[in-house]
């Protein structure tokens, strides 16, 4: 009797779990929503989300500061937690 209950409990737990892919996609959706909300809160909703948190990006070193790059720098500072989560969630979803 105890074995039967244990087996039923284990099967119920196994069936109720999300598969890793679904979990990763759910995390990504939440992270994207949080980043969008942060961008809106600081007034930068139309600026593309940065692909990195590096402030002194060598790829743009010496380039003229544009509205987009200035906005992305501001996002990297003011939305750092949301950006970190988004970039981690993207990496996890890409696996």
N, C-alpha and C positions, 0 to 999 in steps of 0.2 A: 504494500500500500504506500509506504513512504517513497519507494523507488518510483512508483507511478506518478506521485505528486511532484517529485523532483524532476522527472522527465517532462511533465507538462509545464512546469515552471520554466525550465530551460528552453523549451520550444517556444513558449510565449515571449520570453526575453529575446530570443534570436529572431523571431518574426517581427518584433516591434522596432528593431534597430534600423536606422537609416543606413543605406550602404554608403561607403566613404565618398563616392562621387556625388551623391545627393547632398551629403553633409557639406562637402566643399562648395558646391554651387549655392547652397543656402547661405553659407558664410559669406560668399562673394556678393550675393544680392544685398545682404545686410550692410556689408562694408561699403558698397557703392552708394546705398541710400544714405548712410552716415556721412560719406564724403560730400555728396550732393548737398545735404543739409548744411554742412559746415561752409561750403563754398557760397551758398545762398546767404548764410548768416553774416559773412564778412563782405558780401557784395561782389563776389567774383564768380557768379554762376555761369557766365559765358566764357570763362577762361578754361582751356583744356587742363585736365588734371596732370600733374607732373608724373613722370615715370620713375623718378628716384627722389630720395630725400636729401641728396648731396647738395649743399648750399653753394660750394665753390666748384661747379661742374666744369671740368676741363674742356668739354665739348663746346661750351659757349664762352670760354675765357677770352677776353679781349673784344668780344662782340658788343655791339651797341645794345644798351638796355632798352628793350621795347616794352610796350604795355603788357604783352603776354608774358615775357620773362620776369618782369617785375611782379606781376600777379602770381606767377608760379612760385617765386621766392617767398612772397607773403603767405601763400598756401602752405609751403613747406614749414613755415614757422607756426602759423596760427591753427593749422589743421594737422599738426604732426601726428597725433595719436590716430586720427582717422586715416591719414595717408599710410602710416605704418601698417595698420590693419588691412587696408585695401591692397597694398602691395604683397603682403603675406598671403592674403586670400587668393589673389591672382596666381601666385606661385603654386599654391596648393591645388587650385582648380586645374592648372595646366598639367599636373602630373598624370 
